[in-house]
Amino acid sequence: MALPNSSLYSQGLPSHSNCLTPPLHTTTHPFSIFKVPVLHTKKQQQLRLRSSYSLKNSENLSSKNQSPATCGCGLCRRQFLGAFAGPLLSQFTTFPATADPSTDLLFSNAQIAGYKEQLLNPLKGEAKTVLELGIGTGPNLKYYASGRNVSVVGVDPNKHMEKYAQAAATDCGLLKSQFKFINGVGEALPIFDSSMDAVVCTLALCSVKDVGKTLKEVQRVLKPRGQFIFIEHVAAPDGTSLRFWQSLLDPLQQFVSDGCHLTRETGEVIRGSRFSDASINMTYIPSISLISPHVFGTAYK
């Protein structure tokens, strides 16, 4: 199933005849329909997830990722400085011509939603197992999670997100057996190797402890030709006034917004990872000045 023709994206998505082939040591709880490849706790300890982190390290990273300066539910994360600094930065920053609303699909929040719909909707009917990193309150579920043939695993370091994500899954029509929330981090995913058709990640790599290790975990859990779909805000080009403000406010942003970094060059890290057929695009969103530069696209294992 291919994406509709678009000036932003035209590459087709892979089609899998056998979308779900569970590995050994899988569990059917709490999913009653599919054998979802989530490791048992005992098996996690024995195999140590075949990852550089043990389960204990995963829990430690998860607790460190929660800023004491944010509210308990974490709903304010990545929002504070965007609202505070936007009017100020608009007086001092300019944006490339690609920020023209007539050509830039991501110019406004409404257009961001439209872009997510275009990028994530093709997962419906194609991807049977989906992992979302930094699922938060589950705002992306409505774009890709529907029907009785999909199972979704949402990972987030903030345990308070579970009830919101579960509610969003229910609103999308997912049964409780089709959705599982895991309190964890991207650097140590408690998921079996080569078990996911797709990994979705929007505005999450800005706040993980180690982007490179997280991407290695993404590659580990994806099936061959599985797809990694991402939308992330990134650093502005060196020498620009926006990059100056990002660098100045970055420590404060990390403190008040769950470790969110303003100056990460996430697109370059993805480009340097061992993905195949990676499509990495950049755009600007002037309406959120401080984090206006974004990268988005799809990469395949």
N, C-alpha and C positions, 0 to 999 in steps of 0.2 A: 504493500500500500504506500503510495508516494504522497508527499506533501503537495498541496496545490501549487501551481506555478506562481512565483512571487519574486519580486526584485530582491527580497531579503534571503530567500531560501528556496531551493528547488530540488535538493537531493532526496531520493527516495529512501524509505525505511525498509529494513530487512523483514522478510516474511519467514516465520518459523512454522513448519508443519507439526512438529512436536514441541509445543511451547513450554512444557513443564516436565522435565525428567529429573525427579528428586534424587540427590545423592544419598549415600548411606548415612545412617545416624540422624535422619530427619525426624521431625515430630509433627503430628497432626493436631496438636493442641496449641492454641484455641481454635484453629481452623478445622472445620469439619468437612469442607469441600475439597480442599487441596492439601497435599503434603507440602507445607511451606518449609523451605530449607533454613530453619533457624536452629542453631546448635543448642542442645541441652546444656544446662549449667555444668554438669559433671563432665560432659564431653568437651566443653570449652576449657575446663581446667586441664584435661588430659592432653588435648591437642594444642592448647594455647592459641586457638583460632588460626593456626598456621600464619601468624602475623607477628610483627615486631613487638606487639603489646600483649600483655596478659590481661585477663578479665579484671584483675585488681587495678592495673594501670588504667584501664578504660574507666573504671569508677572514679579513680583519682582525677583523671583528666576531666571527667564530666563535672565533678564538683568544683574544679578550678575554673571551668568555663563560665560559671555563674557569678556575675558581678554582684558584690554586696550592695552596690549603689543603686541597683535596679529594684523594681517592685518584685514581690514574690512570684507573681505569675509570669513575669518577663514580657508583658505585652508592650512595654515601652522601648524594648531594645531596638537599636538601629534607627530610632526615630528622633531622639532628642536634638542632636545637633543639626539634623536636616531642617527641622522646623526653626531652630534658633538662628542658624547662620545663613539661611537662604536669603532673607531680605538684605543682610549685610553684604554678602558676597555678590549679589546682583549689581552692587554699586562699583565693584572692582574687577569683575571677571567678564571675559568675553568668550564666546563659544565658536567652534569651527562652523563652516558653512553647512556641514551635515546635520546641524541642529535645526535647519529649516523645517518647520512643521509640515510643509507640503511634501517633503521627501523622507522625513524621519518617522518611522512607524512608532518609535518609542518616545515620541515627544511629550506625551502626557500620560497620566496614570491610566486613562481609558485606553490609550493605544498600547500601553504595556499589557493590559488585560487581553487586548486583541491579539497581540503577539504571542502571549502564552497560549491562547486558544489555538493559534495556528501551529505552534510548535509541539504542544502536548496532546492535542486532540487525536492525532494519528496513532497514539498509543492504544486508543480504544479498539479492541478487537485484535490487536497485534501483540501487545505485551500481556502475558498472563501473570507474570510476577514482576512487581515494581517496588523498588526501594527508593524512598525519598529521604535525603539528608537534610537535617534542620527543618523538619516538617512543621514545627511551631504549632499554630492553631489550625493547620490544614487548609489554607486558602487555595492551594493548587489542586486539591483533590477533585474539585468539580470539573477540571479540564481533562482529566485522563481516567478517573476511576468510576466506572459504571458497568453494569451487567453482572452476571453471575459467574463469569469465567475469569475474573481477575482477583488476585490477592495482593494486598499492599502492606508493606512494612515501613513504618515511619520511625526514624531515629532522630532524637533530639536530646541535647545535654540538660535541658530544663524539664524535670519531671512534672512540673505544674502544667505543661502543655498537653498532657495526655487527655484530660477530660475535654478540652477544646477540640483536639484533633479527632477524638472519638465521635464527638457531636457532629463535626464536619463530615466525617465518613458516613454517619447515619443519614445526614441530610442529602448525601449523594446517592443514597439507596444501597449502600454496602451493608451487608450483614455483619454482625460481630465476628463471625467466623472468617470474614474476608479481610479484616483489618487488625493489625497488631502494632502497638506502640512500644518502642524500646527506648529506655532511658540510657543513652550511650553517646559515643563520640565517633567522628568519622575516621579517626586514626586507628580504631580497633573495633571493626564491625563484627558482631556476633552472628555472622552469616556464612554459610558454606561457600567454598570456591565454586565459580562457574554456575551459579544458581539463579541469577536474576536476568530477566530479559532487558530491563532498563533501570537506570538510576537517574533520578531527577534531583537537581540541586539549584535552588534559586536563593540568592543572597544569603548563603551559608558559608562559603569558603572564606569570606571576609573575617570570620570569627573563629575558625578552627585554629588549634595550636600550630599545626604543621600542614600546609597545603600539599606538599609533595607526598607525605605519607598517606594523607587522606585519598589522594588520587590513586596511589598504589592499591589501597584497599578497594576503591571503586573498580579498578581493573581486575582485582582478584575475584570479586563476587559476581562480575558480569559473565554471562555466557559468551562463547565465541560469537563475534559480530553483534553482541549486545551493545546498546547505545547509552551514552552518557549525555544527558540534556542539561544545559547550564545557562543561567543568567546571573551575572555577578557585577557589582560595581567595583571599579578599579581606580588606580592612581591616574591623575591627569599627567600629560607629558611634562618632562623636566623643563624647567625654565619658565613655566607659565605661572600666572598669578594664582590660579586655582591650586596648582601643586604646592605653592607656598602656603596657602591657607590650610590645605589638607595636612601638610607636615606640621604646621603650628598646632592644629587642633587634634591631631591624631592621638596623643596620650589621653586627652580628656574624653575623646570618643570611645577609646578602649575601656576607660573606667566606668562611664555611664551607660554603655551600650553592649554589655555582655562580651567584651573583648573584640568588638568590631574594629577592624583596621581600615584606615582611609587610604593608605599608600601602597597597598599590595598590587603587584603587577600579575594578577591571576591569569590573564590571557597568555602571557609568556610562559608561565609555569605549565599550563595545559599544553601549550604548543611543544614544550620540551619533554612532555611525558610520552609514554609509549602507547599512545592511541593511534589508530589508523583512520584514515579518511576524516580527519578533524576539520570541521568548518568553524572558524572563529571569526566573529564579526564584532565591530566596535561601533558604538553610537553614543550620543550625548542627550541628556534629558535636562534641559535648562530649568524646568520647574522644580527640580531638587538639586540646587546648585552645588552643594558640597560634595554630593556623590553622583554628579551628572555623568561622568564617563562610565559606560557599561560595556561588557563583552557578553556575547550570547552565541549559542550554537549547539552543535551535536558532534560528538566524537564516538567512534566505534572501537571496540576491543579487537 
